[in-house]
Amino acid sequence: MLATIAGLAGTTGLAGVAQAEDINIILCGDTVTPVYLELFAEWDAANPDYKVVPEVVGWGQCQDKVTTLAVAGTPVDIAYVGSRTLKQFAINDLIVPVPMTDEEKAGYYNYVPETVTFEGTQWGIPVAFSTKALFWNKDLFEEAGLDPETPPKTWEEQLAFAKQITENTDAAGFGMVAKSFDATMHWFLHWVYTNNGSVIDADGNITLNSPQNLAALTAFQEMVPYSEEGPTAYEQNEVRAIWLDGGLAMMHCSVSCAGRGTEAGINWGVAPLPTGPEAQGPGTLLITDSLAVFKGTGQEDKVIEFGKFLTSPENQLAYELSEGGLTPLRPSAEVDALVADTPHWKPFIDGIEYGGPEPLFNDYIGLQNAMIEMVQSVVTGAAEPQEALDKAASELELYK
């Protein structure tokens, strides 16, 4: 998406953009959530010279539009973006830093600030958070002769359960995501972060080719025979659809699958993601989306103030609870009450402590493509895990 920015940015002249008192915000989706409408009205009442003007752009076009405007020298004030894009925006001088105080950082769950941090500076404001857990179909467990109330806790158990289910029912044991979509990289990172692995360290060193990740990719390979047929044809929503139809016994999913499973009549359970041999505790991939403040509007300081208002602890929690499928960004008494009242939330919170952030790369499309190719080559049998890791690690050096 930003592959041509380096060539374009030098020709657009971001300075001198006409100042506008409106704060223009691009949001991704279909509609503006009612919580945001209330917060926009509250902001407008307190800041009559800086009225919020939202624009909603569909998920498929949202990132492209934000990028095109920035490169053209007519940036929107603030926009909802995937945090994975922040490093590219920052390197190409298209956004401004949004530094966090130590107190602000401490207010978030573990590693959330790292999802927006590049070279010690924060470049966005976290606004949406996703963690994953293991969902299992209790009826399929029982049909296969497994205890329906006992999910797998380790990769070894997960593999054994998937094999037993595949061999003793008409369903596949495990839902594997391996299509040419970014979710394939995310799915593999679940395994990385449940075995104390990483992709890149704080100093920018590529750490993909490690014993922990070799074990993860090997475990991924071993699961293929007990997954849905032809996993390279399936992305996460398609795998979820098979699970909702009763065709899968286990899958990794966000908390949104709880409600959907109940609506579909699935007798489901949810537990922390099974862990590998090097795990220090339950883990998960920590994905955030962020609000990025774009450079060249002439009112960046006021826009940062607006962004921090929108994502203040109280306002952010109201937004998260209204959305239903978002993991809270910050611990709080309200979150503790949520877990107590709705126990299926617990695995999504418990995985955070030993989870890991989505890696920030200069070329995140290059990162995704290298990781997807690595996973697919192993899933299809075109390469063995060590060979695939070697190749991907070498390619990632070009994209960091």
Summary of the structure (lengths in Angstrom):
residues: 400
radius of gyration: 21.6
end to end distance: 15.7
largest distance: 69.7
contacts: 1363
relative contact order: 0.18
helix: 46%
strand: 16%
